[in-house]
Amino acid sequence: MKQAIIILVILTLGIRPSAKAQYIFSGKIEYERKINLHAQLEEMEENEWMQKMKSQIPKFTSTYFDLCFTNGKTSYKPGREVENPFKMFGSGPATENVVYTDFAAGNVKSMKNVYEQKFLVQDSVRKLQWKEKDEIRTIAGHQCHKAVSVICDSVVVVAFYAEDIPVSGGPEMFSGLPGMILELAVPRLHTTWVATKISQDPPKETDYVIPEKGKKTTQKELNETVKNSFKDWGKMANRNIWWTYL
């Protein structure tokens, strides 16, 4: 009798997870993007001006972005505005980026601003070599697995993705994992994107419309344009390329 009870408990526990498993195939995600302004200043030559600036500005600045998604496509756009008393320092690069990714067709279209000049980037979906790690953390109520990759030859990217949102998307042009990226970090840019809200409201077709503005180019061509434009900027030249590559 005791053995029968144990077997019954095991079978019940085995059935319960699959019975309760829920997957989200469409909806909307809000990301908070945080940039560490103090860390960026510290990369400059230390002087009295830099120390004074650090004492007058907050350590972090935040902006928000929305990602609409269905099983075959995603759309990433600027989200709600927040009050910024330090607007003279801006909200950081890539604040107006709009990215539409069609996974079924294998292409991506993005509108990017580079110092007041608009570019319409049209390319194939970027394929990164992700390496899975053992770390797991909970983000916006979802269990997420860690993965690491590299862009621009040496810039490390850290992602946490949710398998229960089986859409291979994420902030900006990042994708390629077996689930939605809910947290992304680019340490050399001192920047993170973290999902703060997730709704299951089905996106409208208008959510996937991207402005057809700017000079048409590919991501590789844009990188070369930025590289040539800022070749005399030293370390800042590389940083501009990294931002436009996102």
Secondary structure as UniProt FT lines:
FT   HELIX           2..20
FT   STRAND          27..36
FT   HELIX           37..42
FT   HELIX           48..56
FT   STRAND          60..69
FT   STRAND          73..78
FT   TURN            85..86
FT   HELIX           87..89
FT   TURN            93..96
FT   STRAND          98..102
FT   TURN            103..106
FT   STRAND          107..114
FT   TURN            115..116
FT   STRAND          117..124
FT   STRAND          131..139
FT   TURN            140..141
FT   STRAND          142..151
FT   TURN            152..154
FT   STRAND          155..162
FT   TURN            163..164
FT   TURN            172..173
FT   STRAND          180..186
FT   HELIX           187..189
FT   STRAND          191..199
FT   HELIX           205..208
FT   STRAND          215..217
FT   HELIX           219..229
FT   TURN            230..232
FT   HELIX           235..245
//
